[in-house]
Amino acid sequence: MSLSIIIPVHNEIKQLKVTIKKLLTLKKKINFEIIFIDDFSFDGSYEMIKKFQKRSNFIKVFKNPKKGLGSAVETGIKKSKKNYTCIFMCDLSDDTNDIVKYYNTVKKNKKLDAVLGTRFSKDSKVTNYPFLKLFLNRLANNIIKLIFFSDYNDFTNAFKIYKRKTLIKLLPIVSENFNVFLELPLKIVTRNYFYKIIPINWSGRKIGVSKFKIKEMSSMYIFTLFYCLFEKILLNKKRR
């Protein structure tokens, strides 16, 4: 079994060395490739990754053909070659040890199409989460949970693992920005794919500045929610 770790990058020159070194510590535990998708960086991020690529053949970097996280994630999925695909953010907010946990979970049950991590279970540990962002996160995710009659409570976090064959079936991606991370798990749930929910840890980034802007993203998330809800209604009609 093998894994592709997709990491979208936009101006992460200060973070990249730390992230890559942290991921390299997992090499003894799992078989993986790292696919960086450079989303129009102008701080030298792409050039730095190219240097790492020369040293390690399992590190790859591609330029995003169309600006935006949605396009970056779709490009990463298409470029991935392994059985499973994990989306991981460059800021190291998510715990790299949970990548191993994801990997072992799908290794034990290969029928799973996805493993959806939640930062909000009794076994999870969350630190340095800005209060307003946390409040809006819990409000939004619980509303989504109710609308879709789901048992999952952390749709909007990027960090999840998917069977690559299943991800290909979810394409094309319609979301252009951070809302892509809502679109993918919602499609998993509404299309009745097999998934498992496990606890994961999260800590606010220590290097650089978050690219997420609450005011700019709200309308995008609403668009994705209604798109997936409409798709669910159509799918239910076809099944009748």
Steps between C-alpha positions, in 0.01 A plus 500: 500500500624852421403859564516835323511804730367804314611838634374823339755781537462876471790710631620258770875564471542531878298186575616256232825373656327428831210320332718285274736401782203406718348285225832328432490353852204286385694331221596203716136438592313535169563499125407837353569769245457872564334702226527876540273713284635853480207741481665802335754567778729798451729459805724221368295209636501316166877532462560374853285190442691431176821487707345241735373309196858459373599336831195277542325333205178454698456879524326651197381849417264627232370846421127556531362574150217712643531708817304378803494219753231307315712479188811421707330206669358368172842526337654312793243222472567460128878499553490248787598142420448310825203297627394758759511878509537717808444876486728678745548873553850645493456692826536183716182578693408134470702231677730301269455200732137497393615429143632168634169447680310560176733270309462216751122542503462454122761224504283300742180562305557539127126530434511853641476780245605762754606560857360827629688641796324712759669753725190509716468170682579417861826337385618799293736774612459854363727789597538867399175515306386868471173537690294665222622253241424209735151631576415542131651160420283319753190694396553430129594134538205423725261667255651292217470188715128566554423587137661182370390273789864408551693353791808704407584834664819632335434533127699818445847382604721410204686212664341170395596185311319360196529201270638650180253311278217655700644851480519473122126427499437820698654716228455760365538723803268801484634690803770756433643565844496358856146379436655210308562343840125503563415370154706179512369350828144611420517309173630196692200519734228585245614237249497231770867406485647303787681710758619487858528787748804514730633763745792718392696784660543861388712798601503855365786577262822633654672630184354739245146632468181310422362554148145434622278811508162450670315784320624390158421131550145507641322539164722231344411251772129576453538439126665160561242401760209568264679337207547177698149518642356535148715208386370290791138577407563401138675178604210406728252554216701273271507224763120496532 
